Amino acid sequence: MEKIDLLVSAPHFFTMKGDGVGYCPNSAMAVDRGKILAIGPREEILNLYRANRTIDAEGQAVLPGFIDAHMHMTLCGLRGLAQDTGYWMMYGLAPFSHQMDEATGIMGAQLAVAEAVRAGTTTFGEFGRRPDLLIPFFEKVGVRTQITVTIREAVDRIYNPGELYEFDPARGERMLDACLDIFTRFNGAAEGRITVLFGPQGPDFVSRELLLRIQELARERKAKIHMHTQQGDRETAQMMMRYDKRPIAWLDEINYLDENLIAVHLTDADDHEAQLVARRGAAMTLCSGSIGIIDGVVPPAKAFQEAGGMVALGSDQAPGNNNHNMINEMKLTALFNKIRYQDPEVMPAWRVLRMATIEGARALGLDKRIGSLEADKQADFILVDLRRPSLAPIYTEPMRNIVPNLVYSGRGDEVSLVVVDGRIIYENGRLIHLDESEVVSAVQAAAERLGPKAAEEFWEVNGTNARFMKEGKL
């Protein structure tokens, strides 16, 4: 018998192999040196391998770890401060985000990771101005991360509706230089768990010249561009004022829509625009919870998929979405699209599960390594306890209800084990390399310092939540 690191046996495996969920009953998986060696019938695998640790996951299901493709983790310390308000970025978020410092952002990211790992996320797509500051933490906790370095020329201040952004070219150059430096130092770090992407904040936040330079530099480095794209009527208005074109049409004109682009949100895109992006080879990241709450919009992911495009799921940020829980994101994606199209068969549970796993991996260019449970892929997987009240009872005949139960009634606390690169990072309610109580205490202390500093701008803006406070509704 071959000696290996880990054996996992369970009554239910969902490998995502093929076009469905790749269901394998009563199976076992062999893991060694961070990779999956084999998956097969339980007795067969157990007779071939002897492991340092064997997990008999009775009453549980094994799935690939979830991929959260688009996050602003550093904002997690501002959870709940910008919902129920129009003109979200300027009138909701800005009074608070303007008061954040790097230390507060790092603490927020730690809180986001703690929450997300508990609910089964193994791959994080962080988009931020200094994501390199988070890398020591990502390495310590053991998660897989795509970090995107923000590049922006627009000056930071609150812009009123109809006011054109003011560009500072020198600022854009500094942020591009920082991106290049971070790519050189960290792409492929942590045994390959860290990859670096280029992040123009959006076509409305950078000039045409800088956007094209970013594209050229990213291509030279075989790196992807991760960009907010037609993310709302605010962006569309900016592009119409500056170029007299809608964002997607303008990006197509400058040949920016290609397989190198991960287009985030498409909030203000119609079906035809979404299909154009897909046909050009770009991928899409859909943040249903965030865009539903902050814009009241269901982006055209269905049209994108029908045109052959790959769609990943993301939780975005806690000031808008309020959580980093991919089970919640799957549920909202399924529900919102059924409501939008008035069709209960749109976005079935199996499809949104694939969007959170293998289709998300394909969208990000990571599918050769993760997203499904197959031999030679990295061992990123989770166990889900099907004996929890929210997932019971389980049927296997004449149909299986495990995937619908997970998507529509899962909460996240059913996840009992999280493994990245064959290493256990969460087990039975405890993060192995992170003290959650310490993180929560530190974030609370930071909130108590930040709130009073934001007060002047909050009351000056006098957005919806300021009025709610005056009326005693919060």
C-alpha positions as CSV (number, residue, x, y, z in Angstrom):
1,M,0.0,0.0,0.0
2,E,1.2,3.5,-0.9
3,K,1.8,5.8,2.1
4,I,0.1,9.2,1.6
5,D,-0.9,12.3,3.6
6,L,-4.7,12.1,3.7
7,L,-7.6,9.8,2.9
8,V,-11.2,11.1,2.9
9,S,-14.2,8.7,2.5
10,A,-17.8,9.8,2.4
11,P,-21.2,8.7,1.2
12,H,-21.5,11.6,-1.2
13,F,-18.9,13.3,-3.5
14,F,-19.7,16.1,-5.9
15,T,-16.6,16.4,-8.1
16,M,-18.0,18.9,-10.7
17,K,-16.4,16.7,-13.3
18,G,-18.3,16.7,-16.7
19,D,-21.2,19.0,-17.4
20,G,-23.1,18.4,-14.1
21,V,-22.1,18.0,-10.5
22,G,-20.1,14.8,-11.0
23,Y,-21.9,12.8,-8.3
24,C,-20.0,9.8,-6.9
25,P,-21.6,7.8,-4.1
26,N,-19.7,5.9,-1.4
27,S,-16.3,7.0,-2.5
28,A,-12.9,8.0,-1.2
29,M,-10.2,10.5,-2.2
30,A,-6.5,10.1,-1.8
31,V,-4.4,13.3,-1.2
32,D,-0.7,13.7,-1.1
33,R,1.7,16.7,-1.2
34,G,-1.2,19.0,-1.8
35,K,-2.7,17.2,-4.7
36,I,-5.5,14.8,-5.4
37,L,-4.1,11.4,-6.4
38,A,-7.3,9.5,-7.0
39,I,-11.0,9.4,-6.4
40,G,-12.9,6.1,-6.6
41,P,-15.1,3.5,-4.9
42,R,-14.4,3.6,-1.2
43,E,-13.0,0.0,-0.8
44,E,-10.9,0.3,-3.9
45,I,-9.1,3.5,-2.7
46,L,-8.8,2.3,0.9
47,N,-7.1,-0.8,-0.3
48,L,-4.6,1.1,-2.4
49,Y,-3.4,3.7,0.1
50,R,-2.5,4.1,3.7
51,A,-2.6,7.7,5.1
52,N,-1.1,9.7,7.9
53,R,-4.7,10.7,8.6
54,T,-8.0,9.1,7.4
55,I,-11.2,11.0,7.7
56,D,-14.4,8.9,7.6
57,A,-17.0,11.6,6.8
58,E,-20.1,9.7,7.8
59,G,-23.3,11.6,6.9
60,Q,-21.3,14.3,5.0
61,A,-20.7,15.4,1.4
62,V,-17.3,16.3,-0.2
63,L,-17.2,19.2,-2.6
64,P,-14.6,21.5,-4.2
65,G,-13.9,24.6,-2.1
66,F,-15.9,27.6,-3.2
67,I,-14.4,30.4,-5.2
68,D,-15.3,34.0,-4.3
69,A,-14.0,35.7,-7.4
70,H,-14.5,39.4,-6.5
71,M,-14.1,40.9,-3.0
72,H,-13.1,44.1,-1.3
73,M,-12.1,42.4,1.9
74,T,-10.6,45.4,3.5
75,L,-14.0,47.0,3.6
76,C,-15.4,44.3,5.9
77,G,-14.8,46.6,8.9
78,L,-17.5,48.9,7.4
79,R,-20.2,46.1,7.3
80,G,-23.8,47.4,7.2
81,L,-23.0,51.1,6.7
82,A,-24.1,51.6,3.1
83,Q,-27.3,49.7,2.4
84,D,-30.7,51.1,1.5
85,T,-29.3,54.1,-0.2
86,G,-29.1,55.5,-3.7
87,Y,-25.8,56.7,-5.2
88,W,-24.2,54.1,-3.1
89,M,-20.5,54.7,-3.7
90,M,-20.5,58.5,-3.1
91,Y,-23.3,59.0,-0.6
92,G,-23.3,55.7,1.2
93,L,-19.7,54.4,1.4
94,A,-17.5,57.4,0.9
95,P,-17.9,59.1,4.3
96,F,-16.7,56.0,6.0
97,S,-14.1,54.7,3.5
98,H,-12.4,58.1,3.5
99,Q,-11.6,57.6,7.2
100,M,-10.0,54.1,6.8
101,D,-6.3,53.5,7.2
102,E,-4.2,50.5,6.2
103,A,-4.4,48.9,9.7
104,T,-8.2,49.1,9.7
105,G,-8.2,47.5,6.2
106,I,-6.0,44.6,7.3
107,M,-8.3,43.9,10.2
108,G,-11.3,44.0,8.0
109,A,-9.7,41.5,5.6
110,Q,-9.0,39.2,8.5
111,L,-12.7,39.4,9.5
112,A,-13.8,38.7,5.9
113,V,-11.5,35.6,5.7
114,A,-12.8,34.2,9.0
115,E,-16.4,34.5,7.8
116,A,-15.8,33.2,4.3
117,V,-13.7,30.2,5.3
118,R,-16.3,29.1,7.8
119,A,-18.8,28.9,4.9
120,G,-16.5,27.0,2.6
121,T,-14.6,29.5,0.6
122,T,-11.0,28.4,-0.3
123,T,-10.1,30.9,-3.1
124,F,-10.4,34.6,-2.6
125,G,-10.4,37.3,-5.3
126,E,-9.3,40.4,-3.5
127,F,-9.4,43.8,-5.3
128,G,-7.7,46.6,-3.5
129,R,-5.1,49.3,-3.5
130,R,-2.5,47.6,-1.3
131,P,-3.4,43.9,-1.4
132,D,0.3,43.1,-0.9
133,L,-0.1,44.1,2.8
134,L,-2.5,41.2,3.2
135,I,-0.2,38.5,1.7
136,P,1.5,37.6,5.0
137,F,-2.0,37.0,6.5
138,F,-3.1,34.9,3.5
139,E,0.0,32.8,3.8
140,K,-0.5,32.3,7.5
141,V,-4.1,31.2,7.2
142,G,-3.4,29.1,4.1
143,V,-6.0,30.3,1.7
144,R,-5.7,30.6,-2.1
145,T,-5.9,34.2,-3.3
146,Q,-6.0,36.1,-6.5
147,I,-5.0,39.7,-5.6
148,T,-5.9,42.5,-7.9
149,V,-4.0,45.8,-7.6
150,T,-6.2,48.8,-8.1
151,I,-5.1,51.4,-10.7
152,R,-7.0,54.7,-10.8
153,E,-6.5,58.2,-12.1
154,A,-9.7,59.7,-10.8
155,V,-9.1,61.9,-7.7
156,D,-10.6,60.6,-4.5
157,R,-13.5,62.9,-3.4
158,I,-17.3,62.9,-3.4
159,Y,-18.6,63.7,-6.9
160,N,-22.2,64.8,-7.3
161,P,-24.4,63.2,-10.0
162,G,-23.5,64.7,-13.4
163,E,-20.0,65.9,-12.3
164,L,-17.2,64.5,-14.4
165,Y,-14.3,62.8,-12.6
166,E,-11.1,64.8,-12.3
167,F,-8.1,62.8,-13.5
168,D,-4.6,63.0,-12.1
169,P,-2.3,61.2,-14.6
170,A,0.6,61.2,-12.1
171,R,-1.5,59.3,-9.6
172,G,-2.4,56.7,-12.3
173,E,1.3,56.2,-13.1
174,R,2.2,55.7,-9.4
175,M,-0.5,53.1,-9.0
176,L,0.5,51.3,-12.2
177,D,4.1,51.2,-10.9
178,A,2.9,49.8,-7.6
179,C,1.0,47.1,-9.5
180,L,4.1,46.1,-11.5
181,D,6.2,45.9,-8.4
182,I,3.6,43.8,-6.5
183,F,3.4,41.5,-9.5
184,T,7.1,41.0,-9.7
185,R,7.4,40.3,-6.0
186,F,4.4,38.2,-5.3
187,N,2.9,36.5,-8.4
188,G,3.3,32.7,-7.7
189,A,4.1,33.2,-4.0
190,A,3.0,30.9,-1.2
191,E,3.7,27.8,-3.3
192,G,1.6,29.1,-6.1
193,R,-1.5,30.0,-4.0
194,I,-1.0,33.7,-4.7
195,T,-1.5,35.1,-8.2
196,V,-1.5,38.8,-9.1
197,L,-3.9,40.5,-11.6
198,F,-4.0,44.1,-13.0
199,G,-6.9,46.1,-11.8
200,P,-8.0,49.3,-13.6
201,Q,-10.8,50.3,-11.3
202,G,-13.1,50.8,-14.3
203,P,-13.1,52.4,-17.7
204,D,-14.5,55.5,-16.1
205,F,-11.7,55.8,-13.6
206,V,-8.7,55.8,-15.9
207,S,-7.8,57.4,-19.2
208,R,-7.8,55.6,-22.6
209,E,-4.0,55.9,-22.8
210,L,-3.4,54.3,-19.4
211,L,-6.0,51.6,-20.0
212,L,-4.2,50.5,-23.1
213,R,-0.8,50.5,-21.4
214,I,-2.2,48.3,-18.6
215,Q,-3.5,45.9,-21.3
216,E,-0.1,45.7,-23.0
217,L,1.8,45.2,-19.7
218,A,-0.6,42.5,-18.5
219,R,-0.3,40.6,-21.8
220,E,3.5,40.7,-21.6
221,R,3.2,39.1,-18.1
222,K,0.5,36.6,-19.1
223,A,-1.7,38.2,-16.3
224,K,-5.4,38.8,-16.4
225,I,-7.1,42.2,-16.1
226,H,-9.8,42.2,-13.4
227,M,-12.0,45.3,-13.9
228,H,-15.4,46.7,-12.9
229,T,-17.2,46.9,-16.2
230,Q,-20.4,48.9,-16.9
231,Q,-21.0,48.5,-13.2
232,G,-23.9,51.0,-13.0
233,D,-25.6,54.0,-14.4
234,R,-22.9,56.2,-12.7
235,E,-20.2,54.6,-14.8
236,T,-22.3,54.8,-18.0
237,A,-23.0,58.5,-17.3
238,Q,-19.3,59.2,-16.9
239,M,-18.4,57.4,-20.2
240,M,-21.2,59.2,-22.1
241,M,-19.9,62.6,-20.8
242,R,-16.3,61.8,-21.6
243,Y,-16.6,59.7,-24.8
244,D,-20.2,59.8,-25.9
245,K,-20.3,56.0,-25.8
246,R,-21.6,53.4,-23.4
247,P,-18.8,51.5,-21.6
248,I,-19.0,48.2,-23.4
249,A,-19.3,49.7,-26.8
250,W,-16.3,51.9,-26.1
251,L,-14.2,49.0,-24.7
252,D,-15.0,47.0,-27.8
253,E,-13.9,49.9,-30.0
254,I,-10.5,49.9,-28.3
255,N,-10.3,46.0,-28.5
256,Y,-10.4,45.6,-24.7
257,L,-12.9,42.8,-24.6
258,D,-10.9,39.6,-24.9
259,E,-10.0,36.4,-23.1
260,N,-7.6,38.4,-20.8
261,L,-10.5,40.4,-19.2
262,I,-12.5,39.4,-16.2
263,A,-15.5,41.9,-16.4
264,V,-17.1,42.5,-13.0
265,H,-20.8,43.2,-12.5
266,L,-22.1,44.4,-15.9
267,T,-24.8,46.0,-13.8
268,D,-25.9,48.5,-16.4
269,A,-25.4,46.1,-19.4
270,D,-28.4,44.9,-21.4
271,D,-28.5,41.4,-22.8
272,H,-27.0,42.3,-26.2
273,E,-24.0,44.1,-24.5
274,A,-23.4,41.1,-22.2
275,Q,-23.5,38.7,-25.1
276,L,-21.0,40.9,-26.9
277,V,-18.6,40.7,-24.0
278,A,-19.0,36.9,-23.9
279,R,-18.5,36.4,-27.6
280,R,-15.3,38.4,-27.4
281,G,-13.9,35.8,-25.0
282,A,-14.0,37.8,-21.7
283,A,-15.3,36.2,-18.5
284,M,-17.9,37.7,-16.1
285,T,-18.0,37.9,-12.3
286,L,-21.5,38.2,-10.9
287,C,-22.1,39.7,-7.4
288,S,-25.8,39.1,-7.0
289,G,-26.2,40.1,-3.4
290,S,-24.2,43.3,-3.6
291,I,-25.7,44.5,-6.8
292,G,-29.2,43.5,-5.7
293,I,-28.8,45.5,-2.5
294,I,-27.0,48.6,-3.7
295,D,-28.6,48.9,-7.2
296,G,-31.7,46.9,-7.1
297,V,-30.6,45.3,-10.4
298,V,-30.1,41.7,-11.6
299,P,-27.1,41.7,-14.0
300,P,-27.5,39.8,-17.3
301,A,-25.5,36.6,-16.4
302,K,-28.1,34.4,-18.1
303,A,-27.6,36.2,-21.4
304,F,-23.8,36.0,-20.9
305,Q,-23.9,32.2,-20.3
306,E,-26.2,31.7,-23.3
307,A,-23.6,33.4,-25.5
308,G,-21.0,30.8,-24.3
309,G,-19.4,32.9,-21.6
310,M,-18.1,31.7,-18.2
311,V,-19.6,33.4,-15.1
312,A,-18.0,33.3,-11.6
313,L,-19.6,34.4,-8.4
314,G,-18.3,37.0,-6.0
315,S,-19.5,38.5,-2.7
316,D,-18.1,42.0,-3.4
317,Q,-18.0,43.9,-0.1
318,A,-19.7,43.9,3.3
319,P,-20.8,47.6,3.3
320,G,-23.2,46.7,0.5
321,N,-23.7,42.9,0.4
322,N,-23.3,42.6,4.1
323,N,-21.6,39.2,4.0
324,H,-18.9,37.0,2.5
325,N,-20.8,33.7,2.3
326,M,-20.9,31.9,-1.1
327,I,-23.8,29.7,-0.1
328,N,-25.8,32.9,0.3
329,E,-24.5,34.1,-3.0
330,M,-25.6,31.0,-4.8
331,K,-29.1,31.3,-3.4
332,L,-29.5,34.9,-4.3
333,T,-28.2,34.3,-7.8
334,A,-30.8,31.5,-8.3
335,L,-33.6,33.4,-6.8
336,F,-33.0,36.8,-8.4
337,N,-32.8,35.3,-11.9
338,K,-36.0,33.3,-11.4
339,I,-37.7,36.5,-10.4
340,R,-36.3,38.6,-13.2
341,Y,-37.3,36.1,-15.8
342,Q,-40.5,34.9,-14.1
343,D,-39.3,31.4,-14.7
344,P,-38.6,28.8,-11.9
345,E,-36.3,26.8,-14.2
346,V,-33.8,29.6,-14.7
347,M,-30.5,29.3,-12.8
348,P,-31.1,25.9,-11.2
349,A,-29.2,24.9,-8.0
350,W,-26.7,22.7,-9.9
351,R,-25.8,25.6,-12.2
352,V,-25.0,28.1,-9.5
353,L,-23.0,25.5,-7.6
354,R,-20.9,25.1,-10.8
355,M,-20.5,28.9,-10.9
356,A,-19.1,28.8,-7.4
357,T,-16.7,26.0,-8.3
358,I,-15.5,24.8,-11.7
359,E,-17.1,27.6,-13.9
360,G,-15.7,30.2,-11.5
361,A,-12.3,28.6,-11.9
362,R,-12.6,28.7,-15.6
363,A,-13.6,32.4,-15.5
364,L,-10.5,33.2,-13.5
365,G,-8.1,31.0,-15.5
366,L,-7.5,28.6,-12.6
367,D,-9.4,25.5,-13.8
368,K,-6.3,23.5,-14.5
369,R,-5.5,23.6,-10.8
370,I,-8.8,23.9,-8.9
371,G,-12.6,24.0,-9.2
372,S,-13.3,20.3,-9.4
373,L,-12.1,17.2,-7.6
374,E,-9.9,15.3,-10.1
375,A,-6.6,13.5,-10.1
376,D,-3.6,15.9,-10.4
377,K,-5.6,19.0,-9.3
378,Q,-4.8,20.8,-6.0
379,A,-6.6,19.4,-3.0
380,D,-8.9,22.3,-2.3
381,F,-12.1,20.8,-0.9
382,I,-14.7,21.0,1.9
383,L,-16.9,18.7,3.9
384,V,-20.6,19.6,4.4
385,D,-22.5,18.0,7.3
386,L,-25.8,16.7,5.8
387,R,-27.1,15.8,9.3
388,R,-27.6,19.5,10.2
389,P,-31.3,20.5,10.5
390,S,-31.0,23.0,7.6
391,L,-30.0,20.2,5.2
392,A,-32.1,17.3,6.4
393,P,-33.7,15.1,5.3
394,I,-31.5,13.6,2.5
395,Y,-33.1,11.8,-0.4
396,T,-31.2,9.8,-3.0
397,E,-34.1,8.1,-4.7
398,P,-35.8,8.8,-7.1
399,M,-33.9,12.1,-7.0
400,R,-31.1,13.6,-5.0
401,N,-32.0,16.7,-3.0
402,I,-28.5,17.4,-1.6
403,V,-27.5,20.2,-4.0
404,P,-30.9,22.0,-3.9
405,N,-30.8,21.8,-0.1
406,L,-27.3,23.3,0.1
407,V,-28.2,26.2,-2.3
408,Y,-31.6,27.1,-1.0
409,S,-31.5,26.2,2.7
410,G,-27.8,26.1,3.5
411,R,-26.5,28.7,6.0
412,G,-22.7,28.1,5.9
413,D,-22.4,26.6,9.3
414,E,-23.0,23.2,7.8
415,V,-19.4,23.3,6.6
416,S,-17.3,21.1,8.9
417,L,-13.9,21.0,7.2
418,V,-12.0,23.2,4.8
419,V,-8.8,22.1,3.1
420,V,-6.5,24.1,0.8
421,D,-3.5,22.4,-1.0
422,G,-4.2,19.3,1.1
423,R,-3.8,21.3,4.4
424,I,-6.7,21.6,6.9
425,I,-7.4,25.3,7.6
426,Y,-10.8,24.9,9.3
427,E,-12.2,22.0,11.3
428,N,-15.2,21.6,13.6
429,G,-15.9,25.3,14.1
430,R,-12.3,26.4,14.5
431,L,-9.9,28.2,12.2
432,I,-6.6,26.5,12.6
433,H,-4.3,29.5,12.1
434,L,-6.5,32.4,13.2
435,D,-8.0,33.5,16.6
436,E,-11.4,34.7,15.6
437,S,-12.3,36.3,18.9
438,E,-9.1,38.4,18.7
439,V,-10.0,39.5,15.2
440,V,-13.6,40.5,16.1
441,S,-12.3,42.5,19.1
442,A,-9.8,44.4,17.1
443,V,-12.3,45.3,14.3
444,Q,-14.8,46.5,17.0
445,A,-12.2,48.7,18.5
446,A,-11.3,50.1,15.1
447,A,-15.0,50.8,14.4
448,E,-15.3,52.8,17.6
449,R,-12.5,55.0,16.5
450,L,-13.6,55.4,12.8
451,G,-17.2,56.2,13.3
452,P,-16.8,59.6,15.0
453,K,-14.3,60.6,12.4
454,A,-16.8,59.9,9.6
455,A,-19.6,61.9,11.3
456,E,-19.0,65.3,9.7
457,E,-19.0,64.0,6.1
458,F,-21.9,61.6,6.9
459,W,-24.2,64.4,8.1
460,E,-23.0,66.8,5.4
461,V,-23.8,64.3,2.6
462,N,-27.2,63.8,4.3
463,G,-27.9,60.5,2.5
464,T,-30.7,58.1,3.1
465,N,-29.1,56.6,6.2
466,A,-28.5,60.0,7.7
467,R,-32.2,60.8,7.3
468,F,-33.1,57.3,8.8
469,M,-30.9,58.2,11.8
470,K,-32.6,61.5,12.3
471,E,-36.0,59.8,12.1
472,G,-35.1,57.1,14.6
473,K,-35.4,54.3,12.0
474,L,-32.0,52.8,12.6
